[in-house]
Amino acid sequence: MEGIIDIVGKEQFEQEVLKSAVPVLVDFWAPWCTPCLMMAPILAKIQEELAGTAKIVKVNTEEPDNMPIAVEYKIMSIPNMKIFKAGELVKEIIGLRPKDYVMQELQNV
């Protein structure tokens, strides 16, 4: 998943997501989540196609440093993708979705 950043901790989340100059899709996931694993190559393809105009980061909800982020953004089920623009949460996508759907949601922010 080249180009996709794995977030570890609130400081990195703030820098990579909230202070980003481009829209950011945050993929909240866990290693045991089959739909999350199925979503990964779709997100990698989107990252490749939108390089420079948007970015994708991953937040492993099982990592202790990431749990406060998951709580803050009320992650109740995964995969849960949240789109941020100019530091603000603007969209949420829950569940396994096709590439075209996610791409459209990300481009329309």
Backbone as a chain_set.jsonl record, in Angstrom:
{"seq": "MEGIIDIVGKEQFEQEVLKSAVPVLVDFWAPWCTPCLMMAPILAKIQEELAGTAKIVKVNTEEPDNMPIAVEYKIMSIPNMKIFKAGELVKEIIGLRPKDYVMQELQNV", "coords": {"N": [[0.832, -1.183, 0.0], [1.685, 1.321, -0.994], [2.346, 4.745, -0.482], [0.249, 5.183, 1.197], [-0.306, 6.289, 4.422], [0.43, 4.99, 7.583], [-1.047, 5.765, 10.504], [0.085, 6.551, 13.728], [-0.833, 7.4, 16.717], [-1.999, 10.484, 18.264], [-0.623, 12.917, 17.701], [0.614, 12.498, 15.217], [-1.706, 12.053, 13.731], [-2.915, 14.569, 13.862], [-1.028, 16.108, 12.433], [-0.885, 14.803, 9.87], [-3.55, 14.621, 9.043], [-5.432, 16.63, 10.11], [-4.029, 18.974, 9.602], [-3.537, 18.895, 6.92], [-3.016, 19.94, 3.545], [-4.491, 19.004, 1.493], [-7.566, 17.153, 0.774], [-8.297, 14.411, 3.0], [-8.693, 10.966, 3.331], [-9.48, 8.963, 5.955], [-8.872, 5.799, 6.962], [-10.261, 3.799, 9.202], [-9.443, 0.865, 10.75], [-8.855, -2.677, 11.455], [-6.592, -5.412, 12.016], [-7.849, -7.937, 12.127], [-10.189, -7.697, 10.765], [-11.975, -8.712, 8.13], [-13.485, -7.4, 5.974], [-12.132, -4.947, 6.109], [-9.558, -5.652, 5.294], [-10.131, -6.382, 2.708], [-10.801, -3.934, 1.683], [-8.405, -2.584, 1.596], [-6.693, -2.936, -0.843], [-8.298, -1.556, -2.65], [-8.292, 1.044, -1.64], [-5.583, 1.567, -1.934], [-5.331, 1.691, -4.714], [-6.948, 3.921, -5.242], [-5.453, 5.879, -3.898], [-3.18, 5.898, -5.496], [-4.247, 6.859, -7.919], [-5.201, 9.384, -7.201], [-3.039, 10.786, -6.276], [-1.422, 13.566, -4.911], [-3.667, 15.219, -5.096], [-5.346, 14.371, -3.169], [-5.206, 12.417, -0.137], [-4.64, 9.265, 1.534], [-4.879, 7.847, 4.7], [-4.219, 5.411, 7.24], [-5.701, 4.157, 10.2], [-5.099, 2.043, 12.664], [-7.307, 0.629, 14.704], [-6.795, -1.043, 16.793], [-4.362, -0.481, 17.89], [-2.874, 0.73, 20.825], [-2.081, 3.48, 21.014], [-3.738, 4.622, 19.177], [-6.328, 4.331, 20.011], [-7.579, 6.513, 21.463], [-8.108, 8.244, 19.319], [-9.927, 6.776, 17.778], [-12.04, 6.686, 19.598], [-12.623, 9.421, 19.874], [-13.62, 10.013, 17.311], [-15.816, 8.457, 17.244], [-15.872, 5.68, 16.408], [-17.616, 2.944, 15.716], [-18.039, 0.72, 14.182], [-16.186, -1.15, 11.775], [-14.917, -1.617, 8.413], [-14.427, 1.881, 8.617], [-14.54, 4.842, 7.102], [-13.466, 8.101, 7.101], [-13.737, 11.334, 5.791], [-11.757, 14.153, 5.611], [-11.493, 17.665, 5.262], [-9.616, 20.535, 5.095], [-9.086, 20.263, 7.817], [-11.526, 19.62, 8.911], [-14.126, 17.276, 9.575], [-15.912, 15.938, 6.959], [-17.3, 13.922, 5.589], [-18.555, 10.535, 5.902], [-17.949, 7.123, 5.427], [-19.169, 3.98, 5.746], [-18.348, 0.599, 6.013], [-17.566, -1.985, 3.551], [-16.891, -0.806, 0.376], [-17.28, -0.189, -3.169], [-14.626, 0.79, -5.432], [-15.257, 2.951, -7.223], [-17.348, 4.252, -5.903], [-16.141, 5.177, -3.493], [-14.124, 6.782, -4.566], [-15.65, 8.751, -5.876], [-16.961, 9.939, -3.673], [-14.756, 11.025, -2.336], [-13.711, 12.788, -4.22], [-15.742, 14.628, -4.398], [-15.639, 16.414, -2.282]], "CA": [[0.0, 0.0, 0.0], [2.609, 2.435, -1.111], [1.734, 6.058, -0.501], [-0.731, 5.3, 2.269], [0.393, 6.483, 5.685], [-0.108, 4.349, 8.78], [-1.022, 6.724, 11.604], [0.285, 6.04, 15.076], [-0.922, 8.439, 17.735], [-2.741, 11.728, 18.053], [0.224, 13.953, 17.102], [0.751, 12.203, 13.79], [-3.031, 12.265, 13.159], [-3.088, 16.014, 13.705], [-0.142, 16.582, 11.368], [-1.185, 14.2, 8.572], [-4.965, 14.734, 8.68], [-6.062, 17.906, 10.425], [-3.253, 20.079, 9.032], [-3.251, 18.584, 5.521], [-3.419, 20.918, 2.534], [-5.402, 18.319, 0.571], [-8.511, 16.283, 1.473], [-7.719, 13.166, 3.52], [-9.582, 9.877, 3.713], [-8.906, 8.205, 7.06], [-9.417, 4.441, 7.007], [-10.188, 3.168, 10.522], [-9.463, -0.559, 10.457], [-8.165, -3.576, 12.385], [-6.03, -6.541, 11.277], [-8.733, -9.096, 12.139], [-11.411, -7.319, 10.04], [-11.895, -9.151, 6.734], [-13.845, -6.325, 5.043], [-11.055, -3.941, 6.126], [-8.475, -6.181, 4.469], [-10.618, -6.328, 1.334], [-10.831, -2.514, 1.319], [-7.033, -2.082, 1.473], [-6.211, -2.738, -2.221], [-9.141, -0.538, -3.279], [-7.761, 2.331, -1.188], [-4.259, 1.734, -2.542], [-5.563, 2.111, -6.1], [-7.437, 5.295, -5.18], [-4.306, 6.725, -3.527], [-2.335, 5.989, -6.684], [-4.919, 7.682, -8.923], [-5.437, 10.742, -6.711], [-1.799, 11.306, -5.68], [-1.23, 14.999, -5.04], [-4.919, 15.957, -4.943], [-5.956, 13.842, -1.941], [-4.365, 11.353, 0.41], [-5.293, 8.266, 2.377], [-4.115, 7.381, 5.849], [-4.86, 4.306, 7.94], [-5.624, 4.184, 11.653], [-5.389, 0.723, 13.227], [-8.04, 0.878, 15.947], [-6.301, -1.954, 17.826], [-3.135, 0.066, 18.471], [-3.196, 1.533, 22.01], [-1.903, 4.911, 20.758], [-4.801, 5.089, 18.283], [-7.65, 4.176, 20.62], [-8.229, 7.802, 21.716], [-8.591, 8.79, 18.047], [-11.137, 6.017, 17.452], [-13.094, 7.122, 20.524], [-12.979, 10.801, 19.529], [-14.407, 10.036, 16.078], [-16.961, 7.561, 17.459], [-15.791, 4.506, 15.543], [-18.406, 1.858, 16.304], [-17.88, -0.442, 13.319], [-15.135, -0.963, 10.779], [-14.176, -0.412, 8.067], [-15.086, 3.171, 8.736], [-13.686, 5.819, 6.439], [-13.914, 9.476, 7.313], [-13.052, 12.259, 4.897], [-11.492, 15.449, 6.216], [-11.036, 18.729, 4.366], [-9.225, 21.723, 5.868], [-9.141, 19.939, 9.229], [-12.902, 19.342, 9.332], [-14.764, 16.045, 9.122], [-16.958, 16.329, 6.017], [-18.063, 12.759, 5.134], [-18.269, 9.247, 6.519], [-18.306, 5.955, 4.632], [-19.075, 2.813, 6.616], [-18.449, -0.695, 5.347], [-16.852, -2.271, 2.309], [-17.501, -0.087, -0.743], [-16.507, -0.287, -4.407], [-13.674, 1.865, -5.716], [-15.908, 4.105, -7.84], [-18.127, 4.941, -4.875], [-15.211, 5.887, -2.591], [-13.469, 7.806, -5.378], [-16.617, 9.832, -6.075], [-17.14, 10.636, -2.394], [-13.532, 11.77, -2.029], [-13.557, 13.877, -5.196], [-16.835, 15.589, -4.259], [-15.525, 17.257, -1.081]], "C": [[0.874, 1.243, 0.0], [1.855, 3.759, -1.189], [0.702, 6.268, 0.592], [0.028, 5.33, 3.59], [-0.325, 5.738, 6.806], [0.07, 5.306, 9.948], [-0.782, 5.984, 12.921], [0.268, 7.237, 16.017], [-1.552, 9.735, 17.279], [-1.908, 12.814, 17.373], [0.374, 13.734, 15.599], [-0.588, 12.407, 13.072], [-3.259, 13.752, 12.897], [-2.278, 16.534, 12.523], [-0.594, 16.093, 9.991], [-2.622, 14.43, 8.102], [-5.478, 16.159, 8.881], [-5.329, 19.103, 9.826], [-2.914, 19.867, 7.558], [-3.78, 19.667, 4.586], [-4.397, 20.315, 1.52], [-6.419, 17.503, 1.372], [-7.864, 14.959, 1.859], [-8.838, 12.184, 3.835], [-8.859, 9.082, 4.79], [-9.634, 6.871, 7.131], [-9.187, 3.879, 8.412], [-10.399, 1.683, 10.309], [-8.836, -1.354, 11.588], [-7.698, -4.8, 11.596], [-6.942, -7.77, 11.197], [-9.989, -8.896, 11.291], [-11.281, -7.664, 8.553], [-12.348, -8.068, 5.755], [-12.791, -5.211, 4.988], [-9.914, -4.377, 5.216], [-8.862, -6.169, 2.994], [-10.627, -4.889, 0.811], [-9.424, -1.995, 1.002], [-6.556, -1.93, 0.026], [-7.035, -1.7, -2.996], [-8.604, 0.847, -2.914], [-6.388, 2.606, -1.786], [-4.388, 2.228, -3.983], [-6.045, 3.561, -6.143], [-6.295, 6.257, -4.863], [-3.405, 6.95, -4.736], [-2.945, 6.958, -7.706], [-5.079, 9.14, -8.49], [-4.196, 11.386, -6.09], [-1.647, 12.796, -5.977], [-2.493, 15.816, -4.841], [-5.689, 15.53, -3.703], [-4.997, 12.796, -1.397], [-5.189, 10.454, 1.312], [-4.34, 7.893, 3.498], [-4.917, 6.282, 6.532], [-4.649, 4.463, 9.437], [-6.067, 2.811, 12.152], [-6.021, 0.931, 14.602], [-7.594, -0.029, 17.089], [-5.028, -1.453, 18.506], [-3.495, 0.951, 19.663], [-3.081, 3.039, 21.778], [-3.029, 5.489, 19.898], [-6.192, 5.014, 18.901], [-8.319, 5.514, 20.95], [-8.778, 8.453, 20.437], [-9.898, 8.102, 17.658], [-12.306, 6.432, 18.336], [-13.565, 8.529, 20.137], [-13.882, 10.872, 18.298], [-15.516, 8.983, 16.065], [-16.991, 6.378, 16.485], [-16.48, 3.346, 16.254], [-18.328, 0.582, 15.481], [-16.824, -0.114, 12.275], [-15.386, -1.919, 9.615], [-15.057, 0.824, 8.166], [-14.112, 4.185, 8.153], [-14.291, 7.204, 6.63], [-13.072, 10.381, 6.423], [-12.978, 13.62, 5.569], [-11.03, 16.424, 5.135], [-10.79, 19.959, 5.223], [-9.406, 21.486, 7.37], [-10.515, 19.595, 9.766], [-13.395, 18.021, 8.764], [-15.931, 16.427, 8.218], [-17.814, 15.161, 5.523], [-17.637, 11.518, 5.886], [-18.764, 8.144, 5.594], [-18.11, 4.752, 5.535], [-19.249, 1.555, 5.787], [-17.639, -0.781, 4.07], [-17.598, -1.606, 1.159], [-16.655, -0.258, -1.995], [-15.661, 0.959, -4.642], [-14.375, 3.111, -6.255], [-16.694, 4.927, -6.824], [-17.212, 5.786, -3.983], [-14.531, 7.03, -3.337], [-14.399, 9.013, -5.571], [-16.818, 10.644, -4.788], [-15.943, 11.517, -2.06], [-13.367, 12.966, -2.975], [-14.626, 14.961, -5.021], [-16.76, 16.444, -2.989], [-14.855, 18.568, -1.417]], "O": [[0.793, 2.09, 0.89], [0.845, 3.868, -1.884], [0.321, 7.402, 0.882], [0.897, 4.495, 3.838], [-1.542, 5.846, 6.955], [1.194, 5.622, 10.338], [-1.37, 4.935, 13.182], [1.238, 7.991, 16.099], [-1.628, 10.039, 16.088], [-2.435, 13.56, 16.548], [0.271, 14.674, 14.811], [-0.613, 12.88, 11.935], [-3.74, 14.136, 11.831], [-2.783, 17.307, 11.708], [-0.677, 16.882, 9.049], [-2.887, 14.432, 6.9], [-5.908, 16.81, 7.929], [-5.944, 20.138, 9.57], [-2.084, 20.592, 7.007], [-4.851, 20.233, 4.809], [-5.052, 21.046, 0.777], [-6.166, 17.189, 2.535], [-7.0, 14.445, 1.149], [-9.805, 12.522, 4.517], [-7.755, 8.584, 4.565], [-10.847, 6.816, 7.333], [-8.064, 3.527, 8.77], [-11.418, 1.274, 9.751], [-8.345, -0.784, 12.562], [-8.336, -5.185, 10.617], [-6.805, -8.568, 10.269], [-10.77, -9.831, 11.117], [-10.566, -6.99, 7.812], [-11.646, -7.829, 4.772], [-12.585, -4.603, 3.938], [-9.369, -3.573, 4.459], [-8.01, -5.967, 2.129], [-10.473, -4.668, -0.39], [-9.277, -1.059, 0.217], [-6.046, -0.862, -0.315], [-6.515, -1.043, -3.898], [-8.478, 1.717, -3.776], [-6.066, 3.75, -2.107], [-3.627, 3.094, -4.413], [-5.599, 4.34, -6.986], [-6.179, 7.317, -5.477], [-2.927, 8.061, -4.967], [-2.236, 7.779, -8.287], [-5.092, 10.035, -9.335], [-4.301, 12.428, -5.443], [-1.731, 13.231, -7.125], [-2.417, 16.983, -4.459], [-6.58, 16.243, -3.241], [-4.093, 12.342, -2.098], [-6.267, 10.816, 1.785], [-3.152, 7.656, 3.275], [-6.142, 6.228, 6.416], [-3.571, 4.849, 9.891], [-7.243, 2.457, 12.076], [-5.354, 1.357, 15.545], [-7.977, 0.194, 18.237], [-4.657, -1.942, 19.573], [-4.339, 1.838, 19.531], [-3.9, 3.801, 22.292], [-3.248, 6.701, 19.889], [-7.139, 5.582, 18.357], [-9.524, 5.649, 20.739], [-9.801, 9.136, 20.479], [-10.859, 8.76, 17.259], [-13.44, 6.518, 17.865], [-14.766, 8.791, 20.08], [-14.799, 11.69, 18.243], [-16.076, 8.663, 15.016], [-18.001, 6.117, 15.831], [-15.989, 2.835, 17.26], [-18.524, -0.513, 16.008], [-16.6, 1.049, 11.939], [-16.022, -2.954, 9.817], [-16.245, 0.808, 7.846], [-13.001, 4.359, 8.653], [-15.468, 7.435, 6.354], [-11.857, 10.216, 6.315], [-13.981, 14.165, 6.03], [-10.285, 16.065, 4.224], [-11.659, 20.374, 5.988], [-9.824, 22.382, 8.104], [-10.66, 19.306, 10.954], [-13.117, 17.688, 7.612], [-16.836, 17.147, 8.64], [-18.942, 15.377, 5.08], [-16.535, 11.439, 6.431], [-19.863, 8.225, 5.047], [-17.01, 4.523, 6.037], [-20.164, 1.448, 4.97], [-17.104, 0.212, 3.578], [-18.799, -1.817, 0.988], [-15.443, -0.45, -1.901], [-15.948, 2.035, -4.118], [-14.108, 4.216, -5.784], [-16.699, 6.156, -6.883], [-17.478, 6.965, -3.75], [-14.382, 8.125, -2.795], [-13.97, 10.159, -5.441], [-16.84, 11.874, -4.815], [-16.105, 12.629, -1.557], [-12.928, 14.035, -2.553], [-14.427, 16.096, -5.454], [-17.727, 17.129, -2.656], [-14.669, 19.41, -0.538]]}, "num_chains": 1, "name": "protein.A"}
